[in-house]
Amino acid sequence: MVLVRLLRSLVHTGSLAIVDATGRRTLVGDGSPPEATVRVRGWTSELAIAANPALKLGEAYMDGRLVVEAGSIYDVLDVVARNLGTVRNGPIMAALEGLGDRLGKAGRLKRARRQVAHHYDLSARLYDLFLDDDRQYSCAYYRAPDEDLDTAQHNKKRHIAAKLNLDRPGLRVLDIGSGWGGLGVYLAETFGAHVTGVTLSTEQLSYSQARAAASPAADRLDFQLRDYREVEGPFDRIVSVGMFEHIGKRNYDSFFAKVRDLLTDDGVALIHAIGFADAPGPINPFMRKYIFPGAELPSLSEVFAAVERIRLWATDAEVLRLHYAMTLRAWRERFMANAADAAALYDERFVRMWEFYLALCEIGFRRRTNMVWQLQLTRRVDTLPITRDYIVDTERRLMAAERDAAQQQPHHAA
């Protein structure tokens, strides 16, 4: 069995049992946790997974041709990933992570809109099954490991706002890839900013506009169905969370050039995105085909090179390591707790596809080289204070104000 031979050469710690098409059971590994058992239905499935595991493992699970009989698909991926370490080189890694396709996508406007619609224009009810109450669909910021998802996502908004240095009301803010509007609403309501949010998702747009209309800062919120390349400035602040992954490697220079051109002379930009902690490489082929068509994850070497070419100042950089792993676990647990509702919206195959997606991504942040970076940019060297104290000071001030506001809320007897 080709698949067994591949796994036997790879898995030395942990325990993975494979039941083949004849019912024969083979155990690989050393018998220690984590443990999982999978059944592969059909010789063709075994051969396909062995030949192209980066794509075919997820497809087989999604289609019910690979069945997890003990443990979960997360446990299966965890066993494999623990044995891979954090090196994405060599023939085995090339097979497992699909390192053949290194070309970025051109990112033309029509293609970009189609790619966004593929994922973000799914049923609004789907996202309610696993996201926080504010529908933040990006890495949360955990100040402590035991914080709940809603708290961690609010932390993220506060952390980003502090880096934007919104030091006076009335600042003009552009939110590139504004999602369901939560960050924009927060900046407008908390700091008195005038926020323009742009998205290519019609579902996100309608939701954001409804939120804006209901906000006390409605006159300072403007959400538009527009590509960032079509926006005209200037803006005092630019923020982009979880959108840079979708612009394509060929467009890094043009993206940062657009940011530079849209910023005022004393403006500040904050870009938050997923990347690799090692050498540049392509996104997993399962993710590209089924979840985020056209997405590309950058290494910081690629990002900084583009920033240097465009002659922007990188005034602050932060790497968030396990924060997204914790976020993804919370999403996966919520999603699986509501799997029946997700199946009612779509079908069981969709549920398995999304379970695999969420598990694979969490493994990427826990065992592989995925991380999240936040990069602060300015046009001038003297735009911001010369130490990072203002970031911490702003967050502490906001947290104190939130505590005071919570204490002033009336307490109702049970």
C-alpha positions in Angstrom: 0.0 0.0 0.0 1.7 3.2 -1.3 0.0 5.4 1.3 1.1 3.2 4.2 4.7 3.3 3.0 4.6 7.1 2.7 3.2 7.5 6.2 5.5 4.8 7.7 8.5 6.8 6.4 7.1 10.0 7.8 5.3 9.2 11.1 7.7 8.3 14.0 5.9 9.8 16.9 2.2 9.7 17.7 -0.1 7.0 16.4 -2.0 6.7 13.2 -3.8 3.6 12.1 -4.8 3.1 8.5 -7.5 0.7 7.4 -7.2 0.0 3.7 -9.8 -1.1 1.1 -9.5 -4.8 2.1 -10.0 -4.0 5.8 -6.4 -4.6 6.7 -5.3 -2.3 9.6 -1.7 -0.9 9.8 -0.4 1.1 12.6 2.4 3.7 12.1 4.2 5.7 14.7 5.3 4.8 18.2 2.0 4.3 19.9 2.1 7.6 21.8 -0.6 10.4 21.6 -2.0 11.9 19.6 -3.9 8.9 18.2 -6.3 8.5 15.3 -7.6 5.8 13.0 -8.7 6.4 9.4 -10.4 4.1 6.9 -9.7 4.7 3.2 -12.4 3.6 0.9 -11.1 2.3 -2.4 -7.7 1.7 -3.9 -8.1 4.7 -6.2 -8.5 6.9 -3.1 -5.3 5.5 -1.5 -3.3 6.1 -4.6 -4.7 9.6 -5.1 -3.9 10.6 -1.5 -0.4 9.1 -1.8 0.3 10.9 -5.1 -1.0 14.3 -4.0 -1.7 14.5 -0.3 -1.8 18.3 -0.1 -5.0 18.3 -2.2 -6.4 14.8 -2.2 -6.4 14.2 1.6 -8.9 17.0 2.1 -10.9 16.0 -0.9 -11.1 12.4 0.3 -12.3 13.5 3.7 -14.8 16.0 2.2 -16.2 13.3 -0.1 -16.5 10.6 2.6 -13.8 8.4 1.0 -11.5 8.9 4.0 -13.4 8.3 7.2 -12.0 9.0 10.7 -13.0 6.1 12.9 -11.1 7.1 16.0 -10.1 10.7 17.0 -10.9 13.5 14.6 -9.6 14.9 11.4 -7.7 17.4 13.5 -5.9 14.5 15.3 -5.0 13.0 12.0 -3.5 16.2 10.8 -1.8 16.8 14.1 0.0 13.4 14.0 1.4 14.2 10.6 2.3 17.8 11.4 4.1 16.9 14.6 6.4 14.7 12.5 7.1 17.4 9.9 8.6 20.0 12.2 8.8 23.5 10.8 10.8 23.1 7.6 9.0 23.4 4.3 11.8 21.9 2.1 12.6 18.5 0.7 10.6 16.1 -1.5 8.2 14.9 1.2 7.3 18.4 2.1 6.9 19.3 -1.5 4.4 16.5 -1.9 2.5 17.2 1.3 2.3 21.0 1.0 2.2 21.4 -2.8 5.2 23.6 -3.4 4.9 23.4 -7.2 2.7 26.4 -7.9 4.6 29.6 -7.0 2.9 32.1 -9.3 0.8 34.8 -7.8 -2.5 35.8 -9.3 -2.9 39.0 -11.3 -5.9 40.1 -9.2 -7.9 41.9 -11.9 -11.1 43.5 -10.6 -13.6 41.0 -12.0 -11.5 38.0 -10.9 -11.1 39.6 -7.4 -14.8 40.1 -7.1 -15.5 36.4 -8.1 -12.9 35.2 -5.6 -14.4 37.2 -2.8 -17.9 36.1 -3.6 -16.8 32.4 -3.5 -16.2 32.6 0.3 -17.7 35.8 1.7 -21.1 35.7 0.0 -22.1 32.5 1.6 -25.2 32.5 3.8 -25.0 35.0 6.6 -26.4 32.3 8.9 -23.3 30.2 8.3 -21.0 32.9 9.9 -23.4 33.3 12.8 -22.7 29.6 13.6 -19.1 30.2 14.6 -18.0 33.8 14.7 -18.1 36.2 17.6 -21.1 38.6 18.1 -19.3 41.3 16.1 -18.5 38.9 13.1 -14.8 39.4 13.2 -13.4 37.0 10.7 -9.7 37.4 11.4 -7.2 36.6 14.0 -8.3 37.6 17.5 -5.9 39.0 20.1 -5.7 37.0 23.3 -4.4 38.9 26.3 -4.7 35.6 28.3 -5.1 32.0 27.1 -8.5 31.6 28.9 -10.2 34.6 27.3 -13.4 33.9 25.4 -13.6 34.6 21.6 -15.8 37.7 22.0 -13.3 39.3 24.4 -10.3 38.4 22.3 -11.9 39.9 19.2 -12.6 43.1 21.0 -9.0 43.1 22.2 -8.0 42.9 18.5 -10.0 46.0 17.6 -8.6 47.9 20.5 -5.0 46.8 19.7 -5.3 47.9 16.1 -6.9 51.3 17.0 -4.0 52.0 19.4 -1.5 51.4 16.6 -3.4 53.8 14.3 -2.8 56.5 16.9 -6.2 58.1 16.5 -5.2 61.1 18.6 -8.0 63.5 17.7 -11.6 63.2 16.5 -12.5 63.8 12.9 -9.7 61.8 11.3 -10.5 60.3 7.9 -10.0 56.5 8.0 -10.1 54.0 5.1 -10.8 50.4 6.0 -9.6 48.2 3.0 -11.6 45.0 3.1 -14.0 46.2 5.8 -15.8 42.8 6.3 -19.0 43.1 8.2 -18.2 46.5 9.5 -17.2 45.8 13.1 -13.9 47.6 13.1 -15.1 50.6 11.2 -18.1 51.0 13.6 -15.7 50.7 16.6 -13.4 53.4 15.2 -16.2 55.8 14.4 -18.0 55.3 17.7 -15.0 55.2 20.0 -12.7 57.8 18.4 -15.0 60.0 16.4 -13.4 59.0 13.1 -15.0 59.4 9.7 -14.7 55.8 8.3 -14.9 54.7 4.7 -15.0 50.9 4.4 -14.6 49.1 1.1 -15.5 45.5 0.4 -16.1 43.3 -2.7 -18.7 41.2 -0.9 -22.3 42.2 -1.5 -23.4 40.2 1.6 -20.8 42.0 3.8 -21.8 45.4 2.3 -25.5 45.0 3.1 -24.7 43.9 6.7 -22.3 46.7 7.2 -24.6 49.3 5.9 -27.4 48.1 8.2 -25.0 48.3 11.1 -23.9 51.8 10.1 -27.5 53.0 9.9 -28.2 51.7 13.4 -25.0 53.3 14.9 -25.0 56.6 16.8 -22.0 57.4 14.5 -24.1 56.8 11.3 -23.1 60.1 9.8 -19.4 59.2 10.0 -19.7 55.7 8.4 -19.7 55.0 4.7 -19.5 51.4 3.5 -19.0 50.9 -0.3 -18.9 48.0 -2.8 -15.5 49.1 -4.2 -12.1 47.8 -5.0 -9.3 49.5 -3.1 -7.7 50.4 -6.4 -10.7 52.6 -7.2 -10.6 54.6 -4.0 -9.5 58.3 -4.0 -8.0 59.9 -1.0 -6.5 61.4 1.0 -7.0 59.6 4.3 -5.4 60.3 7.7 -5.4 56.6 8.6 -5.6 53.4 6.6 -6.3 50.0 8.1 -6.6 46.6 6.4 -7.3 43.4 8.3 -7.2 40.0 6.6 -7.4 41.4 3.1 -3.7 41.5 2.0 -3.7 37.7 1.6 -6.0 38.1 -1.4 -4.2 40.7 -3.5 -1.7 38.3 -5.1 2.1 38.4 -4.9 2.4 40.3 -8.2 0.5 43.2 -6.7 2.5 43.9 -3.5 4.2 46.9 -5.0 1.1 48.4 -6.4 -0.8 47.8 -3.1 1.7 49.6 -1.1 2.0 52.3 -3.7 -1.7 52.8 -3.5 -1.5 53.0 0.3 1.2 55.6 0.1 -0.7 57.7 -2.4 -3.9 57.6 -0.3 -2.2 58.6 2.9 -1.8 62.2 4.0 1.7 63.4 4.5 1.4 62.7 8.3 -0.9 59.6 7.8 -0.6 56.2 9.4 -1.4 52.8 8.0 -1.8 49.4 9.7 -1.8 46.2 7.7 -2.8 42.9 9.4 -2.4 39.7 7.5 -1.4 36.0 7.6 2.0 35.0 6.5 4.8 32.5 6.6 7.6 32.6 9.2 10.1 31.1 6.8 10.8 31.2 3.1 8.2 32.4 0.6 5.9 29.7 -0.7 2.3 29.1 -2.1 -0.8 28.5 -0.1 -2.0 25.0 0.4 -3.8 23.8 -2.8 -6.9 22.5 -0.9 -7.3 26.0 0.6 -6.8 27.7 -2.8 -9.3 25.4 -4.6 -12.1 25.1 -2.1 -11.8 27.9 0.4 -9.9 31.0 -0.7 -9.4 31.0 -4.5 -6.4 33.2 -5.5 -5.1 33.7 -2.0 -1.4 34.0 -1.4 0.4 34.1 2.0 3.5 36.3 2.1 6.7 35.9 4.1 7.8 39.1 5.7 10.9 39.1 3.4 8.5 39.7 0.5 6.5 42.3 2.4 9.4 44.4 3.6 11.1 44.3 0.1 7.9 45.8 -1.4 7.7 48.4 1.3 11.3 49.4 0.8 10.8 49.7 -3.0 7.8 52.0 -2.5 9.8 54.0 0.0 7.4 53.8 3.0 8.6 53.8 6.6 7.9 50.5 8.5 7.5 52.2 11.9 6.3 49.1 13.8 6.1 45.3 13.1 4.5 42.7 15.4 4.2 38.9 14.9 1.2 37.2 16.5 2.2 33.5 16.8 -0.4 31.4 18.5 -3.3 33.9 18.6 -4.8 32.6 15.3 -4.4 28.9 16.4 -6.5 29.8 19.5 -9.0 31.7 17.3 -9.4 28.8 14.9 -9.9 26.4 17.7 -12.7 28.5 19.0 -14.2 28.7 15.5 -13.9 25.0 14.9 -15.5 24.1 18.2 -18.4 26.5 17.6 -18.8 25.3 14.0 -18.9 21.6 15.0 -21.3 22.3 17.8 -23.6 23.7 15.2 -22.8 21.2 12.5 -26.4 20.1 12.0 -27.4 23.7 11.3 -24.6 24.0 8.8 -25.6 20.8 7.1 -29.2 22.1 6.9 -27.9 25.3 5.2 -25.7 23.3 2.8 -25.0 19.5 3.2 -22.8 17.1 5.1 -20.1 17.4 2.4 -19.9 21.1 3.1 -19.6 20.5 6.8 -16.7 18.1 6.3 -15.0 20.6 3.9 -15.2 23.4 6.5 -14.2 21.2 9.4 -11.1 20.2 7.3 -10.4 23.9 6.5 -10.6 25.0 10.1 -8.5 22.1 11.4 -5.9 22.4 8.7 -5.5 26.1 9.4 -5.2 25.6 13.1 -2.5 23.0 12.5 -0.7 25.5 10.3 -0.4 27.9 13.2 0.3 25.4 15.9 2.8 23.0 14.1 3.9 24.6 10.9 5.1 28.1 9.9 2.0 30.2 9.7 1.8 33.4 11.7 0.0 36.7 11.6 1.9 40.0 11.2 0.8 43.6 11.8 2.8 46.2 10.0 2.5 49.9 10.7 3.5 52.3 7.9 4.0 56.1 7.5 5.3 58.4 4.8 7.4 60.4 7.2 10.0 59.3 9.7 8.7 61.7 12.4 4.9 61.0 12.2 4.7 58.9 15.4 6.1 59.1 18.9 9.6 57.7 19.1 8.7 54.9 21.5 5.9 52.3 21.5 4.6 53.6 24.8 1.7 55.3 23.2 0.3 52.0 22.0 0.2 50.5 25.5 -1.0 53.7 27.0 -3.9 53.9 24.6 -4.9 50.3 25.2 -4.8 50.9 29.0 -6.9 54.0 28.7 -9.5 52.3 26.6 -9.7 49.3 28.9 -10.2 51.6 31.9 -12.9 53.5 30.1 -14.6 50.2 29.2 -14.5 49.0 32.9 -16.0 52.3 34.0 -18.8 52.1 31.5 -19.5 48.5 32.5 -19.7 49.4 36.2 -22.2 52.2 35.4 -24.5 49.8 33.7 -27.6 49.0 35.8 -27.6 45.6 37.4 -30.8 43.6 37.1 -31.8 41.0 39.7 -32.1 37.4 38.4 
